[in-house]
Amino acid sequence: MKRMNSFRWLLRMQWVQNWLKGKVDKSVRGPSEEKRSEQQTWVWGEVRNDRRGERKIGRVVTANGYDVTVHGSLAVMEFLLDYKGNGGYFTPSKLCGSELVERLPGSGTIKIGID
């Protein structure tokens, strides 16, 4: 990474950025819409309170990551169009509610329990 500092000036040039982006566009392909529609994402999280000996696990199945990103962004923007609350920084769940992901197309219910 230290060696990269000597090349920063070159990477700031627009023609170099365009050339690199062109290389990526030619060689990197995401899945087709049909393939994406067949895929799901499994999300798992764990919260512990070691002092009390408590542990909770949450799981949810959603649509593929591409679709969740698009639908989640649109859901937040739609929410913000009518938002009258305080400004500042919020996670999507703090802003729109913890059930936001459950309302997205292809998402299931968040299941919280102990495993």
N, CA, C and O atoms as CSV, one atom per row, in Angstrom:
chain,resi,resn,atom,element,x,y,z
A,1,MET,N,N,0.825,-1.180,0.000
A,1,MET,CA,C,0.000,0.000,0.000
A,1,MET,C,C,0.872,1.247,0.000
A,1,MET,O,O,0.526,2.240,-0.641
A,2,LYS,N,N,2.006,1.212,0.714
A,2,LYS,CA,C,2.880,2.383,0.724
A,2,LYS,C,C,3.393,2.687,-0.678
A,2,LYS,O,O,3.527,3.852,-1.053
A,3,ARG,N,N,3.676,1.655,-1.444
A,3,ARG,CA,C,4.170,1.854,-2.817
A,3,ARG,C,C,3.114,2.512,-3.700
A,3,ARG,O,O,3.447,3.241,-4.635
A,4,MET,N,N,1.851,2.256,-3.403
A,4,MET,CA,C,0.765,2.848,-4.200
A,4,MET,C,C,0.762,4.370,-4.106
A,4,MET,O,O,0.314,5.043,-5.035
A,5,ASN,N,N,1.254,4.922,-2.999
A,5,ASN,CA,C,1.287,6.377,-2.846
A,5,ASN,C,C,2.059,7.046,-3.972
A,5,ASN,O,O,1.727,8.159,-4.379
A,6,SER,N,N,3.087,6.373,-4.475
A,6,SER,CA,C,3.877,6.980,-5.556
A,6,SER,C,C,3.120,6.982,-6.893
A,6,SER,O,O,3.546,7.651,-7.835
A,7,PHE,N,N,2.019,6.254,-6.987
A,7,PHE,CA,C,1.221,6.202,-8.221
A,7,PHE,C,C,-0.093,6.977,-8.128
A,7,PHE,O,O,-0.850,7.017,-9.098
A,8,ARG,N,N,-0.373,7.584,-6.998
A,8,ARG,CA,C,-1.641,8.304,-6.817
A,8,ARG,C,C,-1.875,9.345,-7.900
A,8,ARG,O,O,-2.989,9.475,-8.407
A,9,TRP,N,N,-0.855,10.071,-8.252
A,9,TRP,CA,C,-1.005,11.125,-9.266
A,9,TRP,C,C,-1.519,10.538,-10.565
A,9,TRP,O,O,-2.326,11.157,-11.258
A,10,LEU,N,N,-1.050,9.343,-10.895
A,10,LEU,CA,C,-1.467,8.698,-12.139
A,10,LEU,C,C,-2.930,8.259,-12.044
A,10,LEU,O,O,-3.686,8.394,-13.006
A,11,LEU,N,N,-3.321,7.739,-10.891
A,11,LEU,CA,C,-4.689,7.250,-10.723
A,11,LEU,C,C,-5.722,8.373,-10.674
A,11,LEU,O,O,-6.917,8.115,-10.820
A,12,ARG,N,N,-5.288,9.593,-10.474
A,12,ARG,CA,C,-6.210,10.740,-10.492
A,12,ARG,C,C,-6.561,11.183,-11.908
A,12,ARG,O,O,-7.528,11.919,-12.103
A,13,MET,N,N,-5.798,10.748,-12.882
A,13,MET,CA,C,-6.034,11.171,-14.271
A,13,MET,C,C,-7.273,10.478,-14.823
A,13,MET,O,O,-7.447,9.268,-14.680
A,14,GLN,N,N,-8.126,11.275,-15.455
A,14,GLN,CA,C,-9.405,10.769,-15.951
A,14,GLN,C,C,-9.222,9.658,-16.980
A,14,GLN,O,O,-9.966,8.678,-16.960
A,15,TRP,N,N,-8.247,9.790,-17.880
A,15,TRP,CA,C,-8.061,8.762,-18.908
A,15,TRP,C,C,-7.624,7.436,-18.290
A,15,TRP,O,O,-7.977,6.375,-18.806
A,16,VAL,N,N,-6.864,7.476,-17.197
A,16,VAL,CA,C,-6.455,6.241,-16.522
A,16,VAL,C,C,-7.669,5.598,-15.855
A,16,VAL,O,O,-7.847,4.382,-15.934
A,17,GLN,N,N,-8.503,6.403,-15.202
A,17,GLN,CA,C,-9.708,5.881,-14.577
A,17,GLN,C,C,-10.643,5.270,-15.618
A,17,GLN,O,O,-11.201,4.195,-15.397
A,18,ASN,N,N,-10.816,5.953,-16.753
A,18,ASN,CA,C,-11.668,5.426,-17.830
A,18,ASN,C,C,-11.115,4.120,-18.374
A,18,ASN,O,O,-11.876,3.191,-18.645
A,19,TRP,N,N,-9.805,4.037,-18.536
A,19,TRP,CA,C,-9.177,2.811,-19.050
A,19,TRP,C,C,-9.403,1.655,-18.074
A,19,TRP,O,O,-9.756,0.551,-18.489
A,20,LEU,N,N,-9.201,1.909,-16.781
A,20,LEU,CA,C,-9.400,0.865,-15.780
A,20,LEU,C,C,-10.861,0.431,-15.704
A,20,LEU,O,O,-11.152,-0.760,-15.593
A,21,LYS,N,N,-11.778,1.395,-15.763
A,21,LYS,CA,C,-13.207,1.062,-15.740
A,21,LYS,C,C,-13.590,0.246,-16.967
A,21,LYS,O,O,-14.403,-0.673,-16.871
A,22,GLY,N,N,-13.012,0.571,-18.114
A,22,GLY,CA,C,-13.265,-0.197,-19.332
A,22,GLY,C,C,-12.799,-1.633,-19.193
A,22,GLY,O,O,-13.478,-2.555,-19.646
A,23,LYS,N,N,-11.640,-1.832,-18.567
A,23,LYS,CA,C,-11.136,-3.189,-18.337
A,23,LYS,C,C,-12.093,-3.984,-17.445
A,23,LYS,O,O,-12.350,-5.164,-17.684
A,24,VAL,N,N,-12.609,-3.322,-16.424
A,24,VAL,CA,C,-13.554,-3.989,-15.518
A,24,VAL,C,C,-14.836,-4.330,-16.271
A,24,VAL,O,O,-15.345,-5.445,-16.157
A,25,ASP,N,N,-15.363,-3.368,-17.045
A,25,ASP,CA,C,-16.608,-3.599,-17.790
A,25,ASP,C,C,-16.485,-4.760,-18.761
A,25,ASP,O,O,-17.461,-5.476,-18.987
A,26,LYS,N,N,-15.305,-4.964,-19.343
A,26,LYS,CA,C,-15.110,-6.050,-20.305
A,26,LYS,C,C,-14.967,-7.408,-19.633
A,26,LYS,O,O,-15.315,-8.427,-20.229
A,27,SER,N,N,-14.469,-7.440,-18.419
A,27,SER,CA,C,-14.141,-8.731,-17.822
A,27,SER,C,C,-15.038,-9.150,-16.652
A,27,SER,O,O,-15.082,-10.334,-16.320
A,28,VAL,N,N,-15.747,-8.223,-16.027
A,28,VAL,CA,C,-16.560,-8.570,-14.858
A,28,VAL,C,C,-18.029,-8.548,-15.244
A,28,VAL,O,O,-18.537,-7.542,-15.738
A,29,ARG,N,N,-18.697,-9.652,-15.017
A,29,ARG,CA,C,-20.118,-9.764,-15.321
A,29,ARG,C,C,-20.851,-10.273,-14.094
A,29,ARG,O,O,-20.440,-11.255,-13.476
A,30,GLY,N,N,-21.926,-9.610,-13.748
A,30,GLY,CA,C,-22.780,-10.094,-12.669
A,30,GLY,C,C,-23.722,-11.148,-13.207
A,30,GLY,O,O,-23.749,-11.395,-14.413
A,31,PRO,N,N,-24.488,-11.769,-12.345
A,31,PRO,CA,C,-25.437,-12.788,-12.794
A,31,PRO,C,C,-26.575,-12.162,-13.601
A,31,PRO,O,O,-26.911,-10.992,-13.419
A,32,SER,N,N,-27.153,-12.951,-14.483
A,32,SER,CA,C,-28.288,-12.478,-15.280
A,32,SER,C,C,-29.494,-12.279,-14.363
A,32,SER,O,O,-29.519,-12.769,-13.235
A,33,GLU,N,N,-30.491,-11.552,-14.867
A,33,GLU,CA,C,-31.702,-11.316,-14.078
A,33,GLU,C,C,-32.377,-12.644,-13.740
A,33,GLU,O,O,-32.888,-12.823,-12.634
A,34,GLU,N,N,-32.376,-13.564,-14.687
A,34,GLU,CA,C,-32.987,-14.876,-14.452
A,34,GLU,C,C,-32.250,-15.631,-13.347
A,34,GLU,O,O,-32.879,-16.216,-12.466
A,35,LYS,N,N,-30.925,-15.617,-13.395
A,35,LYS,CA,C,-30.120,-16.308,-12.386
A,35,LYS,C,C,-30.309,-15.660,-11.006
A,35,LYS,O,O,-30.422,-16.354,-9.996
A,36,ARG,N,N,-30.341,-14.320,-10.978
A,36,ARG,CA,C,-30.548,-13.611,-9.711
A,36,ARG,C,C,-31.895,-13.967,-9.090
A,36,ARG,O,O,-31.996,-14.132,-7.875
A,37,SER,N,N,-32.923,-14.084,-9.917
A,37,SER,CA,C,-34.265,-14.369,-9.385
A,37,SER,C,C,-34.327,-15.742,-8.706
A,37,SER,O,O,-35.205,-15.987,-7.879
A,38,GLU,N,N,-33.404,-16.627,-9.053
A,38,GLU,CA,C,-33.365,-17.964,-8.462
A,38,GLU,C,C,-32.575,-18.001,-7.154
A,38,GLU,O,O,-32.651,-18.980,-6.411
A,39,GLN,N,N,-31.826,-16.951,-6.873
A,39,GLN,CA,C,-30.931,-16.946,-5.718
A,39,GLN,C,C,-31.566,-16.276,-4.505
A,39,GLN,O,O,-32.412,-15.391,-4.630
A,40,GLN,N,N,-31.139,-16.718,-3.342
A,40,GLN,CA,C,-31.579,-16.125,-2.086
A,40,GLN,C,C,-30.339,-15.788,-1.256
A,40,GLN,O,O,-29.237,-16.263,-1.532
A,41,THR,N,N,-30.546,-14.964,-0.243
A,41,THR,CA,C,-29.484,-14.634,0.698
A,41,THR,C,C,-29.953,-15.038,2.090
A,41,THR,O,O,-31.066,-14.706,2.496
A,42,TRP,N,N,-29.104,-15.750,2.816
A,42,TRP,CA,C,-29.389,-16.144,4.181
A,42,TRP,C,C,-28.572,-15.247,5.102
A,42,TRP,O,O,-27.346,-15.193,5.006
A,43,VAL,N,N,-29.262,-14.544,5.994
A,43,VAL,CA,C,-28.591,-13.629,6.923
A,43,VAL,C,C,-28.718,-14.203,8.325
A,43,VAL,O,O,-29.797,-14.615,8.749
A,44,TRP,N,N,-27.594,-14.222,9.036
A,44,TRP,CA,C,-27.537,-14.772,10.386
A,44,TRP,C,C,-26.806,-13.774,11.265
A,44,TRP,O,O,-25.799,-13.203,10.845
A,45,GLY,N,N,-27.297,-13.552,12.484
A,45,GLY,CA,C,-26.617,-12.672,13.424
A,45,GLY,C,C,-26.750,-13.201,14.832
A,45,GLY,O,O,-27.712,-13.892,15.167
A,46,GLU,N,N,-25.777,-12.869,15.645
A,46,GLU,CA,C,-25.779,-13.325,17.036
A,46,GLU,C,C,-25.468,-12.144,17.955
A,46,GLU,O,O,-24.597,-11.324,17.663
A,47,VAL,N,N,-26.191,-12.076,19.060
A,47,VAL,CA,C,-25.957,-11.056,20.083
A,47,VAL,C,C,-25.748,-11.784,21.402
A,47,VAL,O,O,-26.502,-12.692,21.751
A,48,ARG,N,N,-24.710,-11.371,22.135
A,48,ARG,CA,C,-24.415,-12.006,23.421
A,48,ARG,C,C,-24.302,-10.971,24.527
A,48,ARG,O,O,-23.851,-9.845,24.316
A,49,ASN,N,N,-24.722,-11.384,25.699
A,49,ASN,CA,C,-24.451,-10.649,26.921
A,49,ASN,C,C,-23.769,-11.649,27.836
A,49,ASN,O,O,-24.426,-12.356,28.599
A,50,ASP,N,N,-22.448,-11.703,27.753
A,50,ASP,CA,C,-21.692,-12.706,28.506
A,50,ASP,C,C,-21.821,-12.497,30.012
A,50,ASP,O,O,-21.745,-13.458,30.778
A,51,ARG,N,N,-22.012,-11.273,30.435
A,51,ARG,CA,C,-22.148,-10.996,31.871
A,51,ARG,C,C,-23.376,-11.694,32.442
A,51,ARG,O,O,-23.349,-12.216,33.556
A,52,ARG,N,N,-24.451,-11.694,31.662
A,52,ARG,CA,C,-25.686,-12.357,32.108
A,52,ARG,C,C,-25.818,-13.774,31.568
A,52,ARG,O,O,-26.720,-14.512,31.967
A,53,GLY,N,N,-24.929,-14.155,30.670
A,53,GLY,CA,C,-25.019,-15.482,30.068
A,53,GLY,C,C,-26.141,-15.597,29.052
A,53,GLY,O,O,-26.676,-16.685,28.835
A,54,GLU,N,N,-26.505,-14.473,28.422
A,54,GLU,CA,C,-27.593,-14.473,27.440
A,54,GLU,C,C,-27.032,-14.491,26.027
A,54,GLU,O,O,-25.971,-13.936,25.741
A,55,ARG,N,N,-27.777,-15.144,25.168
A,55,ARG,CA,C,-27.381,-15.241,23.755
A,55,ARG,C,C,-28.635,-15.340,22.910
A,55,ARG,O,O,-29.520,-16.144,23.204
A,56,LYS,N,N,-28.723,-14.531,21.861
A,56,LYS,CA,C,-29.854,-14.572,20.924
A,56,LYS,C,C,-29.293,-14.682,19.514
A,56,LYS,O,O,-28.255,-14.105,19.188
A,57,ILE,N,N,-30.001,-15.430,18.697
A,57,ILE,CA,C,-29.612,-15.598,17.297
A,57,ILE,C,C,-30.791,-15.177,16.422
A,57,ILE,O,O,-31.935,-15.547,16.683
A,58,GLY,N,N,-30.498,-14.406,15.394
A,58,GLY,CA,C,-31.520,-13.977,14.456
A,58,GLY,C,C,-31.213,-14.481,13.058
A,58,GLY,O,O,-30.055,-14.530,12.641
A,59,ARG,N,N,-32.251,-14.852,12.345
A,59,ARG,CA,C,-32.095,-15.345,10.964
A,59,ARG,C,C,-33.197,-14.764,10.093
A,59,ARG,O,O,-34.322,-14.553,10.545
A,60,VAL,N,N,-32.855,-14.511,8.846
A,60,VAL,CA,C,-33.857,-14.111,7.862
A,60,VAL,C,C,-33.344,-14.527,6.488
A,60,VAL,O,O,-32.143,-14.484,6.221
A,61,VAL,N,N,-34.261,-14.926,5.632
A,61,VAL,CA,C,-33.939,-15.244,4.239
A,61,VAL,C,C,-34.505,-14.116,3.390
A,61,VAL,O,O,-35.661,-13.724,3.546
A,62,THR,N,N,-33.670,-13.595,2.485
A,62,THR,CA,C,-34.092,-12.500,1.615
A,62,THR,C,C,-33.853,-12.880,0.162
A,62,THR,O,O,-33.293,-13.933,-0.143
A,63,ALA,N,N,-34.285,-12.004,-0.715
A,63,ALA,CA,C,-33.957,-12.154,-2.128
A,63,ALA,C,C,-32.448,-11.992,-2.277
A,63,ALA,O,O,-31.753,-11.742,-1.292
A,64,ASN,N,N,-31.945,-12.129,-3.474
A,64,ASN,CA,C,-30.505,-11.988,-3.711
A,64,ASN,C,C,-30.028,-10.593,-3.332
A,64,ASN,O,O,-30.822,-9.655,-3.263
A,65,GLY,N,N,-28.747,-10.461,-3.091
A,65,GLY,CA,C,-28.166,-9.205,-2.629
A,65,GLY,C,C,-28.390,-8.026,-3.555
A,65,GLY,O,O,-28.563,-6.901,-3.085
A,66,TYR,N,N,-28.391,-8.258,-4.860
A,66,TYR,CA,C,-28.628,-7.179,-5.819
A,66,TYR,C,C,-30.026,-6.596,-5.632
A,66,TYR,O,O,-30.196,-5.381,-5.536
A,67,ASP,N,N,-31.022,-7.475,-5.583
A,67,ASP,CA,C,-32.405,-7.014,-5.463
A,67,ASP,C,C,-32.681,-6.384,-4.097
A,67,ASP,O,O,-33.415,-5.400,-4.012
A,68,VAL,N,N,-32.107,-6.936,-3.037
A,68,VAL,CA,C,-32.295,-6.367,-1.708
A,68,VAL,C,C,-31.722,-4.951,-1.665
A,68,VAL,O,O,-32.317,-4.055,-1.066
A,69,THR,N,N,-30.574,-4.753,-2.297
A,69,THR,CA,C,-29.965,-3.419,-2.331
A,69,THR,C,C,-30.875,-2.422,-3.033
A,69,THR,O,O,-31.099,-1.323,-2.526
A,70,VAL,N,N,-31.402,-2.799,-4.197
A,70,VAL,CA,C,-32.277,-1.898,-4.955
A,70,VAL,C,C,-33.568,-1.635,-4.192
A,70,VAL,O,O,-33.940,-0.481,-3.980
A,71,HIS,N,N,-34.253,-2.697,-3.779
A,71,HIS,CA,C,-35.543,-2.529,-3.110
A,71,HIS,C,C,-35.389,-1.847,-1.748
A,71,HIS,O,O,-36.248,-1.062,-1.348
A,72,GLY,N,N,-34.306,-2.143,-1.042
A,72,GLY,CA,C,-34.062,-1.492,0.241
A,72,GLY,C,C,-33.808,-0.002,0.076
A,72,GLY,O,O,-34.334,0.805,0.842
A,73,SER,N,N,-33.003,0.371,-0.921
A,73,SER,CA,C,-32.737,1.789,-1.179
A,73,SER,C,C,-34.013,2.527,-1.554
A,73,SER,O,O,-34.255,3.637,-1.080
A,74,LEU,N,N,-34.820,1.920,-2.394
A,74,LEU,CA,C,-36.080,2.544,-2.795
A,74,LEU,C,C,-37.049,2.671,-1.615
A,74,LEU,O,O,-37.762,3.668,-1.500
A,75,ALA,N,N,-37.072,1.667,-0.747
A,75,ALA,CA,C,-37.955,1.725,0.419
A,75,ALA,C,C,-37.544,2.856,1.359
A,75,ALA,O,O,-38.401,3.554,1.901
A,76,VAL,N,N,-36.244,3.038,1.551
A,76,VAL,CA,C,-35.771,4.126,2.414
A,76,VAL,C,C,-36.099,5.475,1.778
A,76,VAL,O,O,-36.550,6.388,2.470
A,77,MET,N,N,-35.882,5.611,0.479
A,77,MET,CA,C,-36.188,6.874,-0.195
A,77,MET,C,C,-37.682,7.181,-0.123
A,77,MET,O,O,-38.071,8.327,0.099
A,78,GLU,N,N,-38.510,6.173,-0.309
A,78,GLU,CA,C,-39.956,6.367,-0.216
A,78,GLU,C,C,-40.349,6.817,1.196
A,78,GLU,O,O,-41.203,7.687,1.365
A,79,PHE,N,N,-39.724,6.221,2.186
A,79,PHE,CA,C,-39.978,6.606,3.573
A,79,PHE,C,C,-39.575,8.065,3.805
A,79,PHE,O,O,-40.297,8.816,4.461
A,80,LEU,N,N,-38.427,8.458,3.267
A,80,LEU,CA,C,-37.918,9.814,3.495
A,80,LEU,C,C,-38.762,10.892,2.826
A,80,LEU,O,O,-38.758,12.040,3.270
A,81,LEU,N,N,-39.484,10.544,1.768
A,81,LEU,CA,C,-40.323,11.544,1.094
A,81,LEU,C,C,-41.378,12.133,2.024
A,81,LEU,O,O,-41.762,13.293,1.874
A,82,ASP,N,N,-41.847,11.337,2.982
A,82,ASP,CA,C,-42.871,11.813,3.922
A,82,ASP,C,C,-42.317,12.014,5.331
A,82,ASP,O,O,-43.082,12.293,6.254
A,83,TYR,N,N,-41.019,11.879,5.512
A,83,TYR,CA,C,-40.410,11.936,6.847
A,83,TYR,C,C,-40.420,13.355,7.398
A,83,TYR,O,O,-40.018,14.297,6.714
A,84,LYS,N,N,-40.881,13.503,8.632
A,84,LYS,CA,C,-40.939,14.812,9.288
A,84,LYS,C,C,-40.121,14.833,10.585
A,84,LYS,O,O,-40.179,15.811,11.331
A,85,GLY,N,N,-39.370,13.779,10.859
A,85,GLY,CA,C,-38.634,13.667,12.118
A,85,GLY,C,C,-37.320,14.436,12.116
A,85,GLY,O,O,-37.039,15.231,11.219
A,86,ASN,N,N,-36.531,14.177,13.140
A,86,ASN,CA,C,-35.235,14.827,13.301
A,86,ASN,C,C,-34.261,14.374,12.221
A,86,ASN,O,O,-34.359,13.263,11.698
A,87,GLY,N,N,-33.318,15.256,11.897
A,87,GLY,CA,C,-32.250,14.902,10.969
A,87,GLY,C,C,-31.144,14.169,11.704
A,87,GLY,O,O,-31.239,13.923,12.906
A,88,GLY,N,N,-30.121,13.830,10.988
A,88,GLY,CA,C,-28.976,13.158,11.596
A,88,GLY,C,C,-28.697,11.832,10.928
A,88,GLY,O,O,-29.210,11.547,9.846
A,89,TYR,N,N,-27.887,11.030,11.573
A,89,TYR,CA,C,-27.485,9.735,11.042
A,89,TYR,C,C,-28.371,8.644,11.624
A,89,TYR,O,O,-28.613,8.604,12.831
A,90,PHE,N,N,-28.846,7.771,10.767
A,90,PHE,CA,C,-29.660,6.633,11.185
A,90,PHE,C,C,-29.262,5.411,10.369
A,90,PHE,O,O,-28.917,5.531,9.194
A,91,THR,N,N,-29.310,4.247,10.984
A,91,THR,CA,C,-29.257,3.022,10.199
A,91,THR,C,C,-30.631,2.863,9.559
A,91,THR,O,O,-31.597,3.444,10.051
A,92,PRO,N,N,-30.748,2.097,8.481
A,92,PRO,CA,C,-32.072,1.912,7.877
A,92,PRO,C,C,-33.113,1.390,8.861
A,92,PRO,O,O,-34.267,1.818,8.824
A,93,SER,N,N,-32.718,0.470,9.741
A,93,SER,CA,C,-33.699,-0.077,10.689
A,93,SER,C,C,-34.092,0.937,11.757
A,93,SER,O,O,-35.236,0.931,12.212
A,94,LYS,N,N,-33.184,1.796,12.161
A,94,LYS,CA,C,-33.530,2.840,13.145
A,94,LYS,C,C,-34.443,3.884,12.516
A,94,LYS,O,O,-35.314,4.435,13.189
A,95,LEU,N,N,-34.249,4.157,11.237
A,95,LEU,CA,C,-35.053,5.154,10.546
A,95,LEU,C,C,-36.434,4.606,10.177
A,95,LEU,O,O,-37.454,5.238,10.456
A,96,CYS,N,N,-36.460,3.434,9.550
A,96,CYS,CA,C,-37.697,2.897,8.973
A,96,CYS,C,C,-38.347,1.797,9.799
A,96,CYS,O,O,-39.449,1.353,9.475
A,97,GLY,N,N,-37.690,1.353,10.851
A,97,GLY,CA,C,-38.229,0.278,11.669
A,97,GLY,C,C,-37.480,-1.024,11.454
A,97,GLY,O,O,-36.981,-1.290,10.361
A,98,SER,N,N,-37.405,-1.826,12.492
A,98,SER,CA,C,-36.631,-3.069,12.431
A,98,SER,C,C,-37.212,-4.087,11.463
A,98,SER,O,O,-36.519,-5.020,11.057
A,99,GLU,N,N,-38.479,-3.917,11.086
A,99,GLU,CA,C,-39.117,-4.873,10.168
A,99,GLU,C,C,-38.956,-4.471,8.701
A,99,GLU,O,O,-39.564,-5.086,7.825
A,100,LEU,N,N,-38.147,-3.451,8.424
A,100,LEU,CA,C,-37.957,-2.984,7.037
A,100,LEU,C,C,-37.597,-4.127,6.097
A,100,LEU,O,O,-38.205,-4.270,5.036
A,101,VAL,N,N,-36.631,-4.928,6.469
A,101,VAL,CA,C,-36.184,-6.011,5.590
A,101,VAL,C,C,-37.307,-7.011,5.328
A,101,VAL,O,O,-37.354,-7.616,4.257
A,102,GLU,N,N,-38.202,-7.190,6.281
A,102,GLU,CA,C,-39.311,-8.135,6.106
A,102,GLU,C,C,-40.305,-7.656,5.053
A,102,GLU,O,O,-41.015,-8.465,4.456
A,103,ARG,N,N,-40.358,-6.356,4.824
A,103,ARG,CA,C,-41.295,-5.791,3.845
A,103,ARG,C,C,-40.743,-5.805,2.417
A,103,ARG,O,O,-41.477,-5.509,1.474
A,104,LEU,N,N,-39.484,-6.139,2.246
A,104,LEU,CA,C,-38.894,-6.140,0.906
A,104,LEU,C,C,-39.330,-7.381,0.132
A,104,LEU,O,O,-39.499,-8.450,0.718
A,105,PRO,N,N,-39.513,-7.245,-1.188
A,105,PRO,CA,C,-39.900,-8.409,-2.000
A,105,PRO,C,C,-38.895,-9.548,-1.850
A,105,PRO,O,O,-37.685,-9.331,-1.920
A,106,GLY,N,N,-39.397,-10.744,-1.647
A,106,GLY,CA,C,-38.545,-11.921,-1.541
A,106,GLY,C,C,-37.993,-12.181,-0.151
A,106,GLY,O,O,-37.223,-13.121,0.048
A,107,SER,N,N,-38.384,-11.348,0.819
A,107,SER,CA,C,-37.879,-11.519,2.181
A,107,SER,C,C,-38.877,-12.257,3.055
A,107,SER,O,O,-40.091,-12.149,2.884
A,108,GLY,N,N,-38.327,-13.010,3.994
A,108,GLY,CA,C,-39.163,-13.699,4.960
A,108,GLY,C,C,-39.221,-12.919,6.258
A,108,GLY,O,O,-38.846,-11.748,6.316
A,109,THR,N,N,-39.697,-13.585,7.296
A,109,THR,CA,C,-39.807,-13.007,8.619
A,109,THR,C,C,-38.518,-13.220,9.386
A,109,THR,O,O,-37.910,-14.287,9.299
A,110,ILE,N,N,-38.097,-12.216,10.135
A,110,ILE,CA,C,-36.925,-12.367,10.984
A,110,ILE,C,C,-37.306,-13.280,12.147
A,110,ILE,O,O,-38.288,-13.033,12.848
A,111,LYS,N,N,-36.532,-14.319,12.340
A,111,LYS,CA,C,-36.783,-15.262,13.429
A,111,LYS,C,C,-35.669,-15.099,14.464
A,111,LYS,O,O,-34.486,-15.237,14.150
A,112,ILE,N,N,-36.066,-14.805,15.696
A,112,ILE,CA,C,-35.100,-14.618,16.769
A,112,ILE,C,C,-35.328,-15.691,17.817
A,112,ILE,O,O,-36.457,-15.921,18.248
A,113,GLY,N,N,-34.265,-16.336,18.219
A,113,GLY,CA,C,-34.391,-17.383,19.217
A,113,GLY,C,C,-33.035,-17.761,19.767
A,113,GLY,O,O,-32.049,-17.053,19.562
A,114,ILE,N,N,-32.991,-18.874,20.460
A,114,ILE,CA,C,-31.770,-19.399,21.034
A,114,ILE,C,C,-31.479,-20.724,20.339
A,114,ILE,O,O,-32.355,-21.579,20.213
A,115,ASP,N,N,-30.245,-20.881,19.893
A,115,ASP,CA,C,-29.846,-22.153,19.262
A,115,ASP,C,C,-28.950,-22.932,20.166
A,115,ASP,O,O,-28.512,-24.026,19.808
